[in-house]
Amino acid sequence: MQRDKLANCPLQPDYTLHPMLRIALLMLFRDTSKYVMLVVGLTFCSLLMTQQSSIFCGLMLWTSATVRNIGAQIWVFDSKVEQANEVIPLREIEVTRVRSVPGVEWAVPLYVGIEQARLGDGSFENVQLVGLDTATFVGRPMQITKGRIEDLRLPDAVIIDQVGIDKFRKKGITIDVGTVFEINDKTARVVALCHANRSFLGQPYVYTTYDRALQYAKPQRKQLSCVLVEPKKGVSTKELTREINTLHGLRAFERDELFWATIWWYIKNTGIPISFGTVVLLGVIVGIAIAGQTFYLFIYDNLRYLAALKAMGARMPTLAAMVFLQAFSVGIIGYGLGVGLTSFFGYKVLKAEQPPFFMPWQVPVFVAVVVVLICCFSAVIGLIRVAKLEPAVVFK
């Protein structure tokens, strides 16, 4: 009895679809050719925008690989340095000057430079040589896949990353613990293998101690690349960075600050954003062209049905709801398929680590906004035709 009363209660919500909206979906799904064209067009548009935006984000991550691999909280460079891949050599005395700043727990030297490695078959390969503080190994590889980091103190010892292993394998050379090659005509012996984030230029990372890195590097008056700093407990990185910046000739960056400074430098000073932005813009134009034209043809072919509904008393808000439902139905399906295909592409790419791919949450949100705008544009084009429609057309 109580269940019957609840069933007949007028306040009970009705979740059934409005009959007019149901008719709109039937009109859409039964016109198979145009429905498929709309979905395919929006899928291609979403796929193109999401994939290219994700590759662009992945490429920007490559530019900051050194920052992410080493992971120090504060970096100190020459005052003219603007981003992490720009090295202006410093004097060795700068390490002592930084250590003298109040609030510094420790400060260690770091060498980063592009050097030439000679393989066993006589071929050459450029490598990104990283010299770590001998006592602390600050900035060490985060993931050692084979061997021990402590063996880096052995004579001529180096650690090479997976990128170098793969590159040398393509030249027919197998790199493993114990392999010997040369860096600038000096012997280097592999004591461990590691995994590191790929650099923007694609050179393998080779880690060794700071003193040995200076021996491998070409001699010059200044060889210190930068100073890595750790603040004392209770001292904020922002405060300590500000104190170090008071030293003449030096510029300190917080880790996140250096990360974004590097990315923005490449955005402002290279043609990468224009290249990828053009492709994304083409995706938007293609989506608008295909979806707009196809949806207009769909509305045109169904004018007689809309005229009949208008003659039977359907008002413009109802017809507008029908048209917007049709537009957003294909938009949601096309968007889901496009982002899904991009995610599958990214899953395959991440295994191979090439090309770069990174999809932050902002990318699908951006694409969703664009697809919504395309759907609104297509629906408005159709509504203009519907608004001009005379109900008497149905009788002609």
Secondary structure as UniProt FT lines:
FT   HELIX           2..7
FT   TURN            10..11
FT   HELIX           19..30
FT   HELIX           32..63
FT   HELIX           65..70
FT   STRAND          74..78
FT   TURN            79..80
FT   TURN            84..85
FT   HELIX           93..99
FT   TURN            102..103
FT   STRAND          104..118
FT   TURN            120..121
FT   STRAND          124..132
FT   TURN            134..136
FT   TURN            138..139
FT   STRAND          143..147
FT   HELIX           149..153
FT   TURN            155..156
FT   STRAND          157..161
FT   HELIX           162..170
FT   TURN            171..172
FT   TURN            177..178
FT   STRAND          180..183
FT   TURN            184..185
FT   STRAND          186..195
FT   TURN            200..201
FT   STRAND          205..209
FT   HELIX           210..216
FT   STRAND          226..231
FT   TURN            233..234
FT   HELIX           237..244
FT   TURN            245..246
FT   TURN            248..249
FT   STRAND          250..254
FT   HELIX           255..269
FT   HELIX           272..301
FT   HELIX           303..311
FT   TURN            312..313
FT   HELIX           316..352
FT   HELIX           362..387
FT   HELIX           391..395
//
